[in-house]
Amino acid sequence: MTLVVTRCRTAVLDTELRACVLALCADAYEEDLSPYLDDIGEGEHLLGWQDGELVSHLMWVERLLYRDRSSVAQRPALRSAYIELVATAPSQQGRGHASTLMRAAAAALGDFDVGALSPSDEAFYARLGWERWHGPLFVRGQAEGSDREAWEPTPDEEIMILRLPRTPSELDVHAPLAVDWRPGEVW
């Protein structure tokens, strides 16, 4: 059966559709993700439907990625489409639904500098063209008791990137990379 893919913004998810997305994600991740969805805020959702039933989901949010501590004028932050909540109903897993949504997302991200995600299954994403970031990862924030910017190491985190048409050719996956702090999962 063919997977029907639809797209919508978080703001237009009505109560029923939001409940369907959260139920699907809860089944796939075996945890309640409603607080997480609230924390990550506005984004773009791809919904995979089969026979009128939601069977797969992903979303992306815009996040800035910082390649080094130098002036933004010297090395502008990368505008990333950060992929979140990739989920397929357990009864539908292994049928290519998540791959279909990931390919559809990649095709829709042309206005971004790079795609990024925190992988739960690196091999799955690598098959779809995503590369592991090998450089050290940080979260940006304000130094305690100071107006200065601070980069806190996040050594237990991993991310992968997808090069897009606007990705700078000199992007080095061995360089440091930082993201702004957010509630919940930073990366």
Stockholm file with secondary structure:
# STOCKHOLM 1.0

chainA/1-187         MTLVVTRCRTAVLDTELRACVLALCADAYEEDLSPYLDDIGEGEHLLGWQDGELVSHLMWVERLLYRDRSSVAQRPALRSAYIELVATAPSQQGRGHASTLMRAAAAALGDFDVGALSPSDEAFYARLGWERWHGPLFVRGQAEGSDREAWEPTPDEEIMILRLPRTPSELDVHAPLAVDWRPGEVW
#=GR chainA/1-187 SS CCCEEEEEEGGGCCHHHHHHHHHHHHHHHTSCCHHHHHHHCSCEEEEEEETTEEEEEEEEEEEEEECSSSCTTTSCCEEEEEEEEEEECGGGTTSSHHHHHHHHHHHHCTTSSEEEECCSCHHHHHHTTCEECCSCEEEEEECTTSSSEEEEECTTCCCEEEECTTSCTTCCTTSCEEEECCSSCCC
#=GC SS_cons         CCCEEEEEEGGGCCHHHHHHHHHHHHHHHTSCCHHHHHHHCSCEEEEEEETTEEEEEEEEEEEEEECSSSCTTTSCCEEEEEEEEEEECGGGTTSSHHHHHHHHHHHHCTTSSEEEECCSCHHHHHHTTCEECCSCEEEEEECTTSSSEEEEECTTCCCEEEECTTSCTTCCTTSCEEEECCSSCCC
//
